[in-house]
Amino acid sequence: MLHSKLLRYLDEVARSGSIRAAAARLNVASSAVNKQVLMIEKEIGVPLFERLPRGLRLTPAGELMLAHIRQTINDYKNVEADIRDLQDTQSGELTLCTTNGLAGGIAPQVAAQFSERYPRIRIHVRVQFIRDIMSAVINGDADLGLAYNLPTDPSLRILEKMEARLGAVMSPGHPLAAMGSVPLSYCASYPLIFADKAMLLNSIMTDAFAGAGVEVRPTFSTNSIETMKFLAMAGRGIAFLSRFDIAEELRMGLLTYVHIRGNTVGSNSLTLVQRDKRSLGVAARLFAEDLFNALHSTVDDNGRNGGK
């Protein structure tokens, strides 16, 4: 363990209240323990212990140092346990519950890359409605939940939450695809692909067009994100989705995301959650980290590409 001798010595001196007692418990010479204490006190420039007739007592600086030492020792123990657990989970499994758009977008992309690194871990990606995603995570039937606009629930711990702004999604050959940003009035001149009225996407975009003072009659309406993407790729119209829904299509150059000009498009937040007060297994935690990195990479990469 890095710096293990110093950390163990200081911790034991604080527990024992004397150099001699700490040395006896550590089964080392008192001079060795005293040397470590003096060395660190010299390095930081303040005493860690008050030298009293009956032993040693922590100074305020010593209290701070001890808290850091014990946290470091605990963190290292946790890492050791995680490494052991990781070996045990090489043939384990994890479950992610998400929505149909994300299950056809960023979720499988992350799952495929994760499986390449950990081929013996089984990954379950379930497509569910938001209320069922929440229930699955809360009840322990799923390790992670990834969805848009999840209601706040004290039984869920938020691992990541980020804005997933809806943009105009179209084929690269569409007349508006080369624009850095586009007003909704321009979009209304072309066939539009709307989410079904049962989906929140529909109300967000209906309100956005109304706020922009643009009357709209979508050519297509569907409750399938995959259908929306297919129609857009086929050049049949403009859909309104987030970059996360079309992560793979963006990477492959099959679709273009154009920022919508103005402030009429309402908030659309993407949240990654786990069950509160429940530690994730190593496999699920590593997968959550991969999801986190992929989400930020999707935003960063597309930001550098002018929002497309």
Backbone hydrogen bonds, N-H to C=O, Kabsch-Sander energy under -0.5 kcal/mol:
donor,donor_aa,acceptor,acceptor_aa,energy
4,S,1,M,-1.9
7,L,3,H,-2.2
8,R,4,S,-2.7
9,Y,5,K,-2.6
10,L,6,L,-2.4
11,D,7,L,-2.3
12,E,8,R,-2.3
13,V,9,Y,-2.3
14,A,10,L,-2.1
15,R,11,D,-1.9
16,S,12,E,-2.8
17,G,13,V,-2.8
22,A,18,S,-1.9
23,A,19,I,-2.6
24,A,20,R,-2.3
25,R,21,A,-2.1
26,L,22,A,-2.1
27,N,23,A,-1.1
28,V,23,A,-2.1
32,A,29,A,-0.5
33,V,29,A,-1.5
34,N,30,S,-2.7
35,K,31,S,-2.2
36,Q,32,A,-1.5
37,V,33,V,-2.1
38,L,34,N,-2.7
39,M,35,K,-2.2
40,I,36,Q,-2.1
41,E,37,V,-2.2
42,K,38,L,-2.3
43,E,39,M,-1.9
44,I,40,I,-2.3
45,G,41,E,-1.6
46,V,41,E,-0.6
50,E,57,R,-4.0
52,L,50,E,-0.9
52,L,55,G,-3.0
55,G,52,L,-1.7
56,L,17,G,-3.6
57,R,50,E,-1.8
59,T,48,L,-2.3
63,E,59,T,-2.4
64,L,60,P,-1.9
65,M,61,A,-2.4
66,L,62,G,-2.9
67,A,63,E,-2.2
68,H,64,L,-2.0
69,I,65,M,-2.7
70,R,66,L,-2.8
71,Q,67,A,-2.0
72,T,68,H,-2.5
73,I,69,I,-2.6
74,N,70,R,-2.4
75,D,71,Q,-2.8
76,Y,72,T,-2.3
77,K,73,I,-2.2
78,N,74,N,-2.4
79,V,75,D,-2.3
80,E,76,Y,-2.6
81,A,77,K,-2.4
82,D,78,N,-2.6
83,I,79,V,-2.6
84,R,80,E,-2.0
85,D,81,A,-2.9
86,L,82,D,-3.0
87,Q,83,I,-1.6
88,D,84,R,-1.5
89,T,85,D,-2.1
90,Q,87,Q,-0.7
91,S,88,D,-0.6
92,G,89,T,-2.1
94,L,122,R,-2.2
96,L,124,H,-3.2
97,C,144,L,-2.5
98,T,126,R,-2.9
99,T,146,L,-0.7
103,A,99,T,-2.2
104,G,100,N,-0.8
104,G,101,G,-0.6
105,G,102,L,-1.1
106,I,244,F,-1.1
107,A,102,L,-2.0
109,Q,105,G,-0.9
110,V,106,I,-2.2
111,A,107,A,-2.5
112,A,108,P,-2.6
113,Q,109,Q,-1.7
114,F,110,V,-2.6
115,S,111,A,-2.5
116,E,112,A,-1.4
117,R,113,Q,-1.1
118,Y,114,F,-2.5
121,I,118,Y,-1.8
122,R,92,G,-3.0
122,R,120,R,-0.5
124,H,94,L,-2.7
124,H,122,R,-0.5
125,V,123,I,-0.6
126,R,96,L,-2.8
126,R,124,H,-0.6
128,Q,98,T,-2.5
128,Q,126,R,-0.6
133,I,129,F,-2.3
134,M,130,I,-2.4
135,S,131,R,-2.0
136,A,132,D,-2.5
137,V,133,I,-2.0
138,I,134,M,-2.7
139,N,135,S,-2.7
140,G,137,V,-0.8
141,D,136,A,-1.9
142,A,136,A,-1.6
143,D,95,T,-1.5
144,L,95,T,-1.9
145,G,273,V,-2.2
146,L,97,C,-2.6
147,A,271,T,-2.0
149,N,269,S,-3.2
156,L,153,D,-2.2
157,R,274,Q,-3.1
158,I,156,L,-0.5
159,L,157,R,-0.6
159,L,272,L,-2.9
160,E,272,L,-1.5
162,M,270,L,-2.4
164,A,268,N,-3.2
167,G,241,L,-3.0
168,A,258,V,-2.6
169,V,167,G,-0.7
169,V,239,A,-3.3
170,M,256,T,-2.1
171,S,232,A,-0.6
174,H,171,S,-2.1
177,A,174,H,-1.7
179,M,176,L,-1.6
182,V,259,H,-2.4
186,Y,183,P,-1.1
187,C,183,P,-1.3
188,A,184,L,-2.0
189,S,186,Y,-1.3
190,Y,187,C,-2.2
193,I,238,I,-3.2
194,F,192,L,-0.6
194,F,220,F,-2.8
196,D,222,T,-2.3
199,M,196,D,-2.2
202,N,196,D,-0.5
202,N,199,M,-1.1
203,S,199,M,-0.9
204,I,200,L,-2.2
205,M,201,L,-2.2
206,T,202,N,-2.8
207,D,203,S,-2.4
208,A,204,I,-1.7
209,F,205,M,-2.5
210,A,206,T,-2.1
211,G,207,D,-2.8
212,A,208,A,-1.5
213,G,210,A,-1.3
214,V,209,F,-2.9
215,E,213,G,-0.5
219,T,192,L,-1.1
220,F,192,L,-2.3
222,T,194,F,-1.7
225,I,223,N,-0.5
228,M,224,S,-1.9
229,K,225,I,-2.6
230,F,226,E,-2.5
231,L,227,T,-2.6
232,A,228,M,-2.1
233,M,229,K,-2.9
234,A,230,F,-2.2
235,G,232,A,-1.5
236,R,231,L,-2.7
238,I,191,P,-2.1
239,A,169,V,-2.7
240,F,193,I,-0.6
241,L,167,G,-1.2
241,L,239,A,-0.5
245,D,242,S,-0.6
246,I,242,S,-0.8
247,A,244,F,-0.9
250,L,246,I,-2.8
251,R,247,A,-2.0
252,M,248,E,-2.0
253,G,249,E,-0.6
253,G,250,L,-1.0
254,L,249,E,-2.7
255,L,249,E,-1.1
256,T,170,M,-3.0
257,Y,308,K,-2.1
258,V,168,A,-2.5
258,V,256,T,-0.5
259,H,180,G,-0.9
261,R,182,V,-2.4
261,R,259,H,-0.6
266,G,264,T,-0.5
270,L,162,M,-3.2
271,T,147,A,-2.8
272,L,160,E,-2.9
273,V,145,G,-2.9
273,V,271,T,-0.5
274,Q,157,R,-2.1
276,D,155,S,-3.0
278,R,275,R,-1.1
285,R,281,G,-2.6
286,L,282,V,-2.7
287,F,283,A,-2.2
288,A,284,A,-2.5
289,E,285,R,-2.1
290,D,286,L,-2.0
291,L,287,F,-2.4
292,F,288,A,-2.6
293,N,289,E,-2.5
294,A,290,D,-2.5
295,L,291,L,-2.7
296,H,292,F,-2.0
297,S,293,N,-2.3
298,T,294,A,-2.4
299,V,295,L,-1.6
300,D,296,H,-2.8
301,D,297,S,-3.2
302,N,298,T,-1.6
303,G,299,V,-2.1
304,R,300,D,-2.1
305,N,301,D,-1.0
306,G,303,G,-1.2
307,G,302,N,-2.7
308,K,305,N,-0.8
